[in-house]
Amino acid sequence: MVVAHVPTLFMVIMALSATLAMVLGIAARRQLREGMGYWALGLLAHTVTYLLFTMRGQVSDWLSVVLGNVLLSCVFALFTEGVCQFQRRRPPRWLLWSPVVLVAILFPVLLPWYLARVAAGVFIYVVQSLILVLIVLQRRKETAGVGQYFLATGFLVLIALMLLQGVGVVLYRNEIKSILTSHWVPSVVFLASAMCTMVVSLGLILMAKERADERNRKLAMRDELTGLINRRSLLESLEQQLAMAKRQGQPLALLMIDIDYFKQVNDTYGHLTGDEVLKHMAQAIAGRTRAQDLPGRLGGEEFLVILPNTHLQGAMQLAEILRQGIEGNPFQSASGQAIAITISLGVAGQSQLKDPQCDDMISAADQALYLAKQNGRNRVEVFAPLSPPGAGLQAQRLPERVHPGGDIGAHAQGATPFAAGLAGPFAGGVDAHLAAQPTHR
């Protein structure tokens, strides 16, 4: 069997660790809170560890053995600290750093006995590696991407290599007298360790990249001002929800909402106040919808709410609750001035159309909103086709309309006007209006 020169393998490991420490250190200047600072320190400690191991016999054993193993234990602790910081969790520091203290106490006592040091080191480092792997896998569902699995796999392989080293030293104790002995066991262990260093580092870099990609993806889906999903995400979500509703035979409804006279708010109070009004609206809508509902900002002062598994009557109910809530709770500006805000809403349901597409649903809700504007604003109007579903997209006002601001405009033939006074104050939450219809149905 070909036997590698162990000191040369140590040089390779040092070069890899130093290079990767430099790369992560540069990245850590911008992303210290992502764990990279700890990982860079861990790789730097790894470099110094193998430098001390290489100098075995040339410097005091207190440096090459004791300090070298203390630093190796620190490597595991620093990597685990970095993982905890990356996961935004409080690290169990007594669990992470007590092995380092144990090594510092135990190895000076075991200096004369190589086999005992190997056994103690293998046990402590395996335990530290298992702690890291368990911490990584505990939050695997909350962590995006595959980088975490590279990291966990790298340390699991290291555990196997450390166990191989311990067994090999015991079986070949007459041949392996030092960590620098060139033998097939340490050759395999340290060559594979160099590869594991690369795998672990790749995992760390991937974790940071995947976190940044996930953050950017979420930012791309959100409206920067209101925090609601943006137009692009709304349209994608509507397409998915509509396909699911058709496939599962479930109802689907839309609310299109527009702030009345919003331009006057901007002209009178300024655009900063207008922005605050939009945030106020977003909070009001989000606070009145269920977890499965999808409220978003279409653009300007216009909002859209996708209501999965919701019949038209439930959508009408929610629309009136939103209208009353906004009207009954004037917006308070930064100067303490109360600004009366009202909204107009258009409601459309999938059941009103024959095999509708996304554009059909949005067009129906938009036509109902337009009618609400025409009929005096501060009201809810419901889309109603003039003929059977699929014959056309129109909204119509029936002659028995109630005055604006009072009731919902019921435009489906045979529909009954929905009386005002459905819900309590805006701050009361959505539970009041869902008590009778928990799913807006």
C-alpha positions as CSV (number, residue, x, y, z in Angstrom):
1,M,0.0,0.0,0.0
2,V,1.2,3.5,-0.9
3,V,1.9,5.5,2.3
4,A,1.7,9.3,2.2
5,H,4.1,11.5,4.0
6,V,2.1,12.8,7.0
7,P,4.0,16.1,7.5
8,T,3.3,16.8,3.8
9,L,-0.4,16.1,4.3
10,F,-0.3,18.5,7.2
11,M,1.1,21.2,4.9
12,V,-1.7,20.6,2.5
13,I,-4.3,20.9,5.3
14,M,-2.7,24.1,6.5
15,A,-2.7,25.7,3.0
16,L,-6.3,24.8,2.5
17,S,-7.4,26.0,5.9
18,A,-5.5,29.3,5.7
19,T,-6.9,30.0,2.2
20,L,-10.5,29.3,3.2
21,A,-10.0,31.3,6.5
22,M,-9.0,34.3,4.4
23,V,-11.9,33.9,2.0
24,L,-14.5,33.6,4.9
25,G,-12.7,36.4,6.8
26,I,-13.1,38.8,3.9
27,A,-16.8,37.8,3.5
28,A,-17.3,38.1,7.3
29,R,-16.5,41.8,7.1
30,R,-20.0,42.3,5.6
31,Q,-21.8,39.3,7.1
32,L,-20.5,39.0,10.7
33,R,-23.9,38.1,11.9
34,E,-24.2,35.2,9.5
35,G,-21.7,33.1,11.5
36,M,-18.8,33.7,9.0
37,G,-16.7,35.5,11.6
38,Y,-16.7,32.4,13.8
39,W,-16.1,30.1,10.9
40,A,-13.1,32.1,9.7
41,L,-11.6,32.0,13.2
42,G,-12.2,28.3,13.4
43,L,-10.3,27.7,10.1
44,L,-7.5,30.0,11.3
45,A,-7.3,27.9,14.5
46,H,-7.3,24.8,12.4
47,T,-4.3,26.2,10.4
48,V,-2.3,26.9,13.6
49,T,-3.3,23.5,15.1
50,Y,-1.7,21.6,12.2
51,L,1.3,23.9,12.2
52,L,1.9,22.9,15.9
53,F,1.3,19.2,15.0
54,T,4.0,19.5,12.2
55,M,6.5,20.9,14.7
56,R,6.2,17.9,17.0
57,G,9.6,17.1,18.4
58,Q,11.0,20.5,17.4
59,V,9.1,22.5,20.0
60,S,8.0,21.7,23.6
61,D,5.2,19.1,23.9
62,W,3.3,21.8,25.8
63,L,3.0,23.6,22.5
64,S,2.8,20.8,19.9
65,V,0.6,18.5,22.1
66,V,-1.3,20.5,24.7
67,L,-1.8,23.8,22.9
68,G,-2.3,22.0,19.6
69,N,-5.2,19.9,20.9
70,V,-6.7,22.8,22.8
71,L,-6.8,24.7,19.6
72,L,-8.3,21.7,17.8
73,S,-11.1,21.5,20.4
74,C,-11.6,25.3,19.9
75,V,-12.1,24.7,16.2
76,F,-15.2,22.5,16.9
77,A,-16.5,25.1,19.4
78,L,-16.0,28.0,17.0
79,F,-17.7,26.2,14.1
80,T,-20.7,25.4,16.4
81,E,-20.8,29.0,17.6
82,G,-21.0,30.1,14.0
83,V,-23.8,27.7,13.2
84,C,-25.8,29.0,16.2
85,Q,-25.3,32.6,15.1
86,F,-26.3,31.7,11.5
87,Q,-29.5,30.1,12.9
88,R,-30.1,33.1,15.1
89,R,-30.3,31.0,18.3
90,R,-28.6,31.4,21.6
91,P,-25.6,29.0,21.7
92,P,-25.3,26.6,24.7
93,R,-21.8,27.9,25.6
94,W,-21.3,25.6,28.5
95,L,-21.8,22.7,26.2
96,L,-19.6,24.1,23.5
97,W,-16.7,25.3,25.5
98,S,-16.5,22.8,28.4
99,P,-14.7,20.2,26.1
100,V,-12.0,22.8,25.5
101,V,-11.5,23.2,29.2
102,L,-11.5,19.4,29.6
103,V,-8.7,19.1,26.9
104,A,-6.7,21.8,28.6
105,I,-6.9,19.9,31.9
106,L,-6.6,16.4,30.7
107,F,-3.8,16.6,28.1
108,P,-1.0,17.8,30.4
109,V,-1.8,14.8,32.6
110,L,-1.7,12.4,29.6
111,L,1.5,13.8,28.0
112,P,3.6,10.6,28.7
113,W,0.9,8.3,27.2
114,Y,0.3,8.6,23.4
115,L,-2.5,5.9,23.3
116,A,-4.4,7.6,26.2
117,R,-4.2,11.0,24.5
118,V,-5.5,9.5,21.2
119,A,-8.4,7.8,23.0
120,A,-9.3,10.9,25.0
121,G,-9.0,13.2,22.0
122,V,-11.1,10.9,19.8
123,F,-13.8,10.7,22.4
124,I,-14.0,14.5,23.0
125,Y,-13.8,15.5,19.3
126,V,-16.4,13.0,18.3
127,V,-18.8,14.4,21.0
128,Q,-18.1,17.9,19.8
129,S,-18.8,16.9,16.2
130,L,-22.0,15.2,17.1
131,I,-23.2,18.3,19.0
132,L,-22.5,20.4,15.9
133,V,-24.4,18.0,13.6
134,L,-27.4,17.8,15.9
135,I,-27.6,21.6,16.1
136,V,-27.4,21.9,12.3
137,L,-30.1,19.3,11.8
138,Q,-32.4,20.7,14.5
139,R,-33.1,23.7,12.3
140,R,-32.9,22.0,8.9
141,K,-36.5,22.9,8.0
142,E,-35.9,26.6,8.8
143,T,-32.6,26.8,6.9
144,A,-32.8,27.2,3.1
145,G,-30.7,25.1,0.7
146,V,-28.3,22.2,0.8
147,G,-25.3,23.8,2.3
148,Q,-26.3,22.6,5.8
149,Y,-26.2,19.0,4.5
150,F,-22.7,19.5,3.1
151,L,-21.7,20.8,6.6
152,A,-23.3,17.9,8.5
153,T,-22.0,15.3,6.1
154,G,-18.5,16.7,6.3
155,F,-18.5,16.4,10.1
156,L,-20.1,12.9,10.0
157,V,-17.2,11.8,7.8
158,L,-14.8,13.4,10.2
159,I,-16.4,11.4,13.0
160,A,-15.8,8.2,11.1
161,L,-12.2,9.2,10.4
162,M,-11.5,10.0,14.0
163,L,-12.9,6.6,15.0
164,L,-10.7,5.0,12.4
165,Q,-7.7,6.8,13.7
166,G,-8.4,5.6,17.3
167,V,-8.9,2.0,16.3
168,G,-5.8,2.1,14.0
169,V,-3.6,3.5,16.7
170,V,-4.7,0.7,19.0
171,L,-4.3,-2.1,16.4
172,Y,-0.9,-0.8,15.1
173,R,0.4,0.6,18.4
174,N,3.8,-0.9,17.8
175,E,4.1,0.9,14.5
176,I,2.3,4.2,15.1
177,K,4.3,6.0,17.8
178,S,3.5,9.6,17.0
179,I,1.0,11.7,15.0
180,L,3.8,12.2,12.4
181,T,4.3,8.5,11.8
182,S,3.9,7.7,8.1
183,H,1.5,4.7,8.1
184,W,-1.5,3.9,6.0
185,V,-4.0,4.7,8.8
186,P,-2.9,8.3,9.4
187,S,-2.3,8.7,5.6
188,V,-6.0,7.8,4.9
189,V,-7.2,9.8,7.9
190,F,-5.4,13.0,7.2
191,L,-5.9,12.9,3.4
192,A,-9.6,12.4,3.9
193,S,-9.5,15.1,6.5
194,A,-8.2,17.6,3.9
195,M,-11.1,16.7,1.6
196,C,-13.5,17.1,4.5
197,T,-12.1,20.6,5.2
198,M,-13.1,21.5,1.7
199,V,-16.5,19.9,1.9
200,V,-17.2,21.7,5.3
201,S,-16.0,25.0,3.9
202,L,-18.1,24.6,0.8
203,G,-21.1,23.9,3.0
204,L,-20.5,27.1,5.0
205,I,-20.2,29.2,1.9
206,L,-23.3,27.6,0.4
207,M,-25.3,28.3,3.6
208,A,-24.4,32.0,3.5
209,K,-25.1,32.2,-0.2
210,E,-28.4,30.4,0.0
211,R,-29.5,32.6,3.0
212,A,-28.7,35.7,0.9
213,D,-30.6,34.2,-2.1
214,E,-33.6,33.4,0.0
215,R,-33.6,36.9,1.5
216,N,-33.4,38.4,-2.0
217,R,-36.2,36.2,-3.2
218,K,-38.4,37.3,-0.4
219,L,-37.5,40.9,-1.0
220,A,-38.4,40.5,-4.6
221,M,-41.8,39.2,-3.6
222,R,-42.6,42.0,-1.1
223,D,-43.7,45.6,-1.6
224,E,-41.0,47.6,0.1
225,L,-43.3,50.2,1.6
226,T,-46.2,48.1,3.0
227,G,-44.5,44.7,3.5
228,L,-47.4,43.0,1.6
229,I,-46.6,40.8,-1.4
230,N,-46.2,42.8,-4.6
231,R,-48.0,42.8,-7.9
232,R,-45.8,40.1,-9.5
233,S,-46.1,37.8,-6.5
234,L,-49.9,38.5,-6.4
235,L,-50.4,37.4,-10.0
236,E,-48.2,34.3,-9.5
237,S,-50.1,33.4,-6.3
238,L,-53.5,34.0,-8.0
239,E,-52.5,31.6,-10.9
240,Q,-51.5,28.9,-8.4
241,Q,-54.6,29.4,-6.2
242,L,-57.0,29.4,-9.2
243,A,-55.5,26.2,-10.6
244,M,-55.8,24.6,-7.1
245,A,-59.4,25.7,-6.7
246,K,-60.3,24.2,-10.1
247,R,-58.5,21.0,-9.4
248,Q,-60.0,20.5,-5.9
249,G,-63.4,22.0,-6.7
250,Q,-63.1,24.7,-4.1
251,P,-64.4,28.3,-4.2
252,L,-62.1,31.3,-4.7
253,A,-62.8,35.0,-4.4
254,L,-61.0,38.3,-4.9
255,L,-61.3,41.7,-3.2
256,M,-60.0,44.7,-5.1
257,I,-59.6,47.7,-2.8
258,D,-58.9,51.3,-3.6
259,I,-58.4,54.2,-1.2
260,D,-60.9,57.0,-1.9
261,Y,-59.5,60.4,-2.9
262,F,-55.9,59.3,-2.1
263,K,-54.5,62.0,-4.4
264,Q,-56.1,64.6,-2.1
265,V,-54.3,63.1,0.9
266,N,-51.0,63.4,-0.9
267,D,-51.7,67.0,-2.1
268,T,-53.0,68.1,1.3
269,Y,-50.7,66.4,3.7
270,G,-47.7,65.4,1.6
271,H,-46.3,62.2,0.1
272,L,-44.7,61.1,3.4
273,T,-48.1,61.1,5.1
274,G,-49.5,59.4,2.0
275,D,-47.0,56.6,2.5
276,E,-48.0,56.2,6.1
277,V,-51.6,55.9,5.0
278,L,-50.7,53.1,2.7
279,K,-48.9,51.3,5.6
280,H,-51.9,51.9,7.7
281,M,-54.1,50.3,5.0
282,A,-51.7,47.3,4.7
283,Q,-51.8,46.7,8.4
284,A,-55.6,47.0,8.4
285,I,-56.0,44.5,5.6
286,A,-53.5,42.0,7.0
287,G,-55.1,42.2,10.4
288,R,-58.5,41.3,9.0
289,T,-57.5,38.4,6.9
290,R,-56.8,34.7,7.7
291,A,-53.3,33.1,7.5
292,Q,-54.2,31.4,4.2
293,D,-55.5,34.6,2.6
294,L,-53.1,36.5,0.3
295,P,-53.3,40.3,0.6
296,G,-51.0,42.4,-1.6
297,R,-50.4,45.8,-3.1
298,L,-51.2,46.0,-6.9
299,G,-49.7,49.5,-7.2
300,G,-50.4,53.0,-6.1
301,E,-53.3,53.0,-3.6
302,E,-54.8,49.8,-5.0
303,F,-54.7,46.5,-3.1
304,L,-55.9,43.0,-4.0
305,V,-56.8,40.2,-1.6
306,I,-56.9,36.6,-2.8
307,L,-59.4,34.5,-0.7
308,P,-58.9,30.8,-1.1
309,N,-61.7,28.4,-0.2
310,T,-64.1,31.4,0.1
311,H,-67.6,31.7,-1.3
312,L,-68.9,35.0,-2.7
313,Q,-71.0,35.7,0.4
314,G,-68.0,35.3,2.7
315,A,-66.0,37.7,0.5
316,M,-68.8,40.2,0.7
317,Q,-68.8,39.9,4.4
318,L,-65.1,40.5,4.7
319,A,-65.2,43.4,2.3
320,E,-67.9,45.2,4.4
321,I,-65.9,44.6,7.6
322,L,-62.9,46.1,6.0
323,R,-64.9,49.1,4.7
324,Q,-66.4,49.8,8.1
325,G,-63.1,49.3,9.9
326,I,-61.3,51.8,7.8
327,E,-64.1,54.3,7.9
328,G,-64.5,54.0,11.7
329,N,-60.8,54.5,12.5
330,P,-59.3,57.7,11.1
331,F,-55.6,57.6,10.4
332,Q,-53.5,59.5,12.9
333,S,-50.7,61.4,11.3
334,A,-47.3,62.0,12.9
335,S,-48.5,65.4,14.0
336,G,-51.5,63.9,15.7
337,Q,-54.0,65.0,13.2
338,A,-56.9,62.6,12.4
339,I,-57.3,62.0,8.7
340,A,-60.6,60.4,7.6
341,I,-59.9,57.6,5.2
342,T,-62.5,55.6,3.2
343,I,-62.2,52.8,0.7
344,S,-64.1,51.3,-2.2
345,L,-64.1,47.6,-2.8
346,G,-64.9,45.3,-5.7
347,V,-65.7,41.7,-5.0
348,A,-65.6,38.8,-7.6
349,G,-65.9,35.1,-7.2
350,Q,-64.8,32.2,-9.3
351,S,-68.3,30.8,-9.3
352,Q,-69.5,33.8,-11.3
353,L,-67.4,33.0,-14.3
354,K,-67.1,29.9,-16.5
355,D,-63.6,28.4,-16.4
356,P,-62.0,31.8,-15.6
357,Q,-58.4,32.7,-16.0
358,C,-56.5,35.0,-13.8
359,D,-57.2,38.0,-16.1
360,D,-60.9,37.2,-16.0
361,M,-60.9,37.2,-12.2
362,I,-59.0,40.5,-11.9
363,S,-61.1,42.1,-14.6
364,A,-64.3,41.1,-12.8
365,A,-63.1,42.5,-9.5
366,D,-61.8,45.7,-11.2
367,Q,-65.2,46.2,-12.9
368,A,-67.0,45.9,-9.5
369,L,-64.5,48.4,-8.0
370,Y,-65.1,50.8,-10.8
371,L,-68.9,50.6,-10.1
372,A,-68.2,51.3,-6.5
373,K,-66.4,54.4,-7.5
374,Q,-69.2,55.4,-9.8
375,N,-71.8,54.9,-7.2
376,G,-70.3,57.3,-4.7
377,R,-67.3,55.6,-3.2
378,N,-67.0,54.2,0.4
379,R,-69.0,51.1,-0.6
380,V,-68.7,47.5,-1.6
381,E,-69.9,46.4,-5.1
382,V,-70.1,42.8,-6.3
383,F,-69.4,41.8,-9.9
384,A,-72.4,40.3,-11.7
385,P,-72.5,38.9,-15.2
386,L,-75.6,40.0,-17.2
387,S,-76.0,36.6,-18.6
388,P,-75.0,33.1,-17.6
389,P,-71.4,32.6,-16.4
390,G,-68.9,33.0,-19.2
391,A,-71.0,35.1,-21.4
392,G,-69.2,38.3,-20.6
393,L,-67.5,40.3,-17.8
394,Q,-69.7,43.1,-16.6
395,A,-70.8,44.8,-13.4
396,Q,-74.3,46.3,-13.1
397,R,-76.1,48.4,-10.6
398,L,-79.6,47.2,-9.9
399,P,-82.4,49.8,-9.3
400,E,-83.0,48.8,-5.7
401,R,-79.6,50.1,-4.6
402,V,-79.2,51.4,-1.1
403,H,-77.5,54.8,-0.6
404,P,-73.6,54.8,-0.8
405,G,-71.7,54.0,2.4
406,G,-74.5,51.9,3.8
407,D,-74.8,48.5,2.3
408,I,-73.1,46.1,0.0
409,G,-74.3,46.4,-3.6
410,A,-75.7,42.9,-4.4
411,H,-75.6,42.5,-8.2
412,A,-75.9,38.7,-8.7
413,Q,-79.5,38.0,-9.7
414,G,-81.4,36.9,-6.7
415,A,-78.8,38.2,-4.2
416,T,-79.9,40.0,-1.1
417,P,-78.3,43.2,0.0
418,F,-76.0,42.6,2.9
419,A,-76.9,44.9,5.8
420,A,-74.4,47.3,7.4
421,G,-73.3,46.8,11.0
422,L,-71.7,43.4,10.4
423,A,-68.7,44.0,12.5
424,G,-67.4,45.9,15.5
425,P,-64.6,48.5,15.5
426,F,-61.7,48.1,13.3
427,A,-59.3,47.2,16.1
428,G,-61.6,44.3,17.2
429,G,-59.9,41.8,14.9
430,V,-61.2,39.3,12.4
431,D,-62.7,36.8,14.9
432,A,-66.0,38.7,15.2
433,H,-66.9,38.4,11.6
434,L,-65.6,34.9,11.3
435,A,-67.6,33.5,14.2
436,A,-70.5,32.6,11.9
437,Q,-68.3,31.8,8.9
438,P,-64.8,30.7,9.9
439,T,-63.6,30.3,6.4
440,H,-65.4,33.4,4.8
441,R,-67.9,30.9,3.2
